[in-house]
Amino acid sequence: MNINTSNQAQSALMPVIYIPHGGGPMPLLGDADHKELIAYLSQIHNNIETPKVILMITAHWESHNVSISSSPQPGMIYDYGGFPQETYQYQYPASGEPKVANQIADLFKAKGIKSNLDMNRGYDHGTFVPLMLMYPNADIPVVQMSLLRSLNPKEHIKIGEALSTLRKQGVLIVGSGMSFHNFRGSLEESIEFDNWLNETLTANDMEQSKQDLIQWEQAPSARACHAREEHLLPMHVCFGAAMKQNTPATRVFSDYLFNRKISAFMW
């Protein structure tokens, strides 16, 4: 079932955003090292049309087939440890949107992508931490989506391509991860990879960018920045969702976190 977009057509395509979500709940604690990221996430809503639904592709959920949260009232998952007690009491009471979850499953089926609806999955910190800053009123329904356990970059771009029509229906697609996620990597390596990522995502030739993203491991300092790529792949989904419009990304945030370079991109 399609989203009700009322009598007035959606004025424009909703953007697609790939964001860094920071370290655990630290952005919600006002951590000084997260100051610039907190400021960025907190102002996103000022620069885009209010979405009807938010689709969060989270780095903290993996499954054999794509899983889609379908509960009308998702719970909370505090998937971190060693933080103050208050961080295990956070609530983000945004409703789910089962109709949209089912629509996403139909879009995947049409493209030959296997998926599952999950009635039990709650909001993990890849979802609720950034959303508590982006949309603190929790008044926009949220559907959460997993990555594939295979971590195959080509498949994640294909997943994004299947989601592209949602942009016409007021759905804000958000990839929640980190453009750098390996603290054994150095500042210099993080800058090198971030420069490659920026050049790739903002290039005009999106077909070439697609091939480069599929082969991302060949990028400068790629594995130094992502020993495991689960925090990068939400970006591949975002890229796929934006490919149809053939509009390159814009880097909308760039700063340093834990003395490593991180960025956010919007299509």
NORWONOR-V975533 format. One record per backbone hydrogen bond with DSSP energy under -1.0 kcal/mol. NH is the residue of the N-H (numbers start at 1). CO is the residue of the C=O. E is the energy in kcal/mol with one decimal. If there is no record, write none. Layout:
# NORWONOR-V975533
NH_CO_E / NH_CO_E
This chain:
# NORWONOR-V975533
14_167_-1.9 / 17_173_-2.5 / 18_265_-2.9 / 19_175_-2.9 / 21_177_-2.4 / 26_23_-2.3 / 28_25_-1.4 / 31_26_-1.9 / 34_31_-1.3 / 35_32_-1.5 / 38_34_-3.1 / 39_35_-2.1 / 40_36_-2.2 / 41_37_-2.8 / 42_38_-2.2 / 43_40_-1.1 / 46_43_-1.6 / 47_44_-1.8 / 52_170_-2.9 / 53_170_-1.3 / 54_141_-2.6 / 55_172_-2.8 / 56_143_-2.7 / 57_174_-3.1 / 58_145_-1.8 / 59_176_-1.7 / 63_147_-2.0 / 66_114_-1.7 / 68_116_-2.4 / 69_144_-3.0 / 70_118_-2.5 / 77_123_-2.6 / 79_77_-1.4 / 80_78_-1.7 / 87_84_-2.0 / 88_85_-2.0 / 89_86_-1.6 / 96_72_-2.3 / 101_97_-2.2 / 102_98_-2.5 / 103_99_-2.0 / 104_100_-2.7 / 105_101_-2.1 / 106_102_-2.0 / 107_103_-2.3 / 108_104_-2.3 / 109_105_-2.3 / 110_106_-2.2 / 112_109_-1.4 / 113_108_-2.9 / 116_66_-2.7 / 118_68_-3.2 / 123_75_-2.9 / 127_124_-1.8 / 128_124_-2.6 / 131_127_-1.8 / 132_128_-2.0 / 134_130_-2.9 / 135_131_-2.5 / 138_135_-1.9 / 142_95_-2.6 / 143_54_-2.8 / 145_56_-3.0 / 146_67_-2.4 / 147_61_-2.9 / 149_63_-2.6 / 151_148_-1.6 / 156_152_-1.6 / 157_153_-1.8 / 158_154_-2.0 / 159_155_-2.1 / 160_156_-1.9 / 161_157_-2.3 / 162_158_-1.7 / 166_163_-2.0 / 167_164_-1.5 / 168_165_-1.3 / 169_166_-1.6 / 171_166_-1.6 / 172_53_-2.6 / 174_55_-3.0 / 175_17_-3.3 / 176_57_-2.9 / 177_19_-2.6 / 178_231_-2.1 / 181_225_-2.9 / 185_182_-2.0 / 190_186_-2.2 / 191_187_-2.2 / 192_188_-2.2 / 193_189_-2.4 / 194_190_-2.3 / 195_191_-2.4 / 196_192_-1.7 / 197_193_-2.7 / 198_194_-2.6 / 199_195_-2.4 / 200_196_-2.5 / 201_197_-2.6 / 202_198_-1.9 / 206_204_-1.3 / 209_205_-2.1 / 210_206_-2.5 / 211_207_-1.8 / 212_208_-2.4 / 213_209_-2.6 / 214_210_-2.2 / 215_211_-1.6 / 216_213_-1.4 / 218_215_-2.3 / 219_216_-2.2 / 222_219_-1.8 / 225_221_-1.4 / 226_222_-1.7 / 232_229_-1.2 / 233_229_-2.1 / 235_232_-1.9 / 237_233_-1.8 / 238_234_-2.0 / 239_235_-2.7 / 240_236_-2.4 / 241_237_-2.2 / 242_238_-1.2 / 243_239_-1.0 / 246_243_-1.7 / 249_201_-2.6 / 250_266_-2.6 / 252_264_-1.6 / 253_264_-1.3 / 255_262_-2.1 / 257_260_-3.0 / 262_255_-2.7 / 264_253_-2.2 / 265_18_-1.9 / 266_250_-2.4 / 267_16_-2.6
